[in-house]
Amino acid sequence: MDAYPPIADHGLVGDLQTAALIAADGTVDWWCTPRFDSPSLFASLLDSDRGGHCRLAADVGDEATVRQLYMPDTAVLVTRYMAQDGVGEVVDFMAPDPSTTPSATHRLVRVARVVRGSLPFELICRPRFDYGRAGHSLGRLDDGSVVFHGPDTDLHLQATAPIALHPDGSDVTARFTLHAGEVAAIVLTSESGGAATRSGRPGGRIPDAEAIARAFDDCRTFWLTWLRSCRYRGRWHEMVVRSAITLKLLTYAPTGAPIAAATMGLPEQIGGERNWDYRYTWVRDASLSVRALIDLGFTDEAAAFRRWLRARLDAGATASGEPLQIMYRVDGEPHLTEEVLDHLEGYRRSAPVRAGNEAAGQIQLDIYGEAAYALAETEEIGGIRGWKVFADLLDWLVDHWDRPDEGIWETRGGRQNFTYSRLMTWVAFDRGVKVATAHSRPADLGRWTAARDTVFRQIVDRGWSQKRSAFVQHYDTDVLDASLLLMPRVGFLAPDDPDWLTTLDAMDAELVSDSLVYRYDPAASPDGLRGSEGTFNLCSFLYVHALAKSGRVHQARYAFDKMLTYANHVGLFAEEIGPSGEQLGNFPQAFTHLALIDAAIGLDEELDRPTTRPAERGRHDGP
């Protein structure tokens, strides 16, 4: 077992309320339950000694070739071991629960089998409750299963023959051998709060082969059925579908709230301090994720998020004091108190490890535009009451849009008049005016239209740098910012507008490195944090879309295909790419996968147009 496998060396499984990361060596090194944002049971990804893990793998040392893949069009993860004496695999899955009722019980099923020869397997289960801060006791039941008793959660471990569980202090180990055609399984069942039972059989009866097979079939059927709604028929079907499944896995079914990533604390720079908790629902990320799913045909997810967002507006109270704040817990709770878990050393000693996120109290005005963008373009803002909430929000924004804020990148170096924030307030007014007009909704169209036009003129006058011939990060700088790649996407200007093309040229020269795109230059625009970071995958895919729509289709396709080479072995992306092509930051990241979907759809549209476009301008990547 590698103490800290590469961030990319993982697959993701989940049940739509929790999710687990499983390394290619068969180790579950991240699982929080009963919700994405709950304290961890396994967190060796953040501290190999104190975090806890569960390893089920072929016990053949380094002699085996290991391969990991997803069963096609599902979230069933298969880790294969090819050794001299046999070929085997471990199949991991969690049965999806699309219910709108939160569950205190969650099951991770791990099935070992051998298809050729014979292989020895090893099981090591070492849970560490509450991010490794709480101790636990071990109870053994008459049927041979065990229960790890934590402070508010029990973890029940059941196993089928021939696995015999052996206590190792307060942990459990097992060793067993399987021959061709033989199958064995373990089931990890977490039960929290009132569901946790300290006697009896909390995980249910010992699973048999038939029950395991039934659960597997149900899981596979769920994903295949869900994907029937997907209308994407483009060139990159496998990657788009994998991204859609990932976005679904990162959505909390009881409320319809998508989270930004499954993890917390994974560094944007090894040894650096940019280690944030992404297990929450950002209005920005969620709105754009839902927009991507709508484009693919998944309308139920849009409706669920719309209800969640409406509830946030109805609730009113926010940590920031605004009508809407940038992020919430999956149940809508606005308070995300940030604490440093200083007992954890961090991934490869990248401390501090933070739980919670104090950026929830920041002012980021762009969220109003992203929310409007996600809702208004569906033409389904809601009934009479839904429209009233939306109209009241825009009435408020008319009086409050012209303020400095922390911006999309959540800088901690002071508020600025960020151009992107202004851009998205323009989007909010623009979509409001269009929907009110198209559907004859009551609205103060005069004020909304005046505000929209004022924002437009301000961006053109103050967000443009004559020196750079480009739109810039904020009004008091000449620094470029990749978030502005969305300018033509949201309709602020045409993709062939001369001012946009020179902006794209400037970004291409300064922010782009072999198709990879930096957010901005922190040395030129200090963000209040030490250290550096990698290129942002979100920005790299936004760049592809912008290139395609600006007529640079061949350059866009080459950049897109190169970006896909940075995906991990099962098609997942973290937040960033480091200097050696390694994945950095929280994993997998929804923002990246939604941008991949958007880039694929946009690039397909341009490639399918008649080949009568003028010759492409700008840089042409090639040997």
Disulfide bonds with the S-S distance in Angstrom:
none
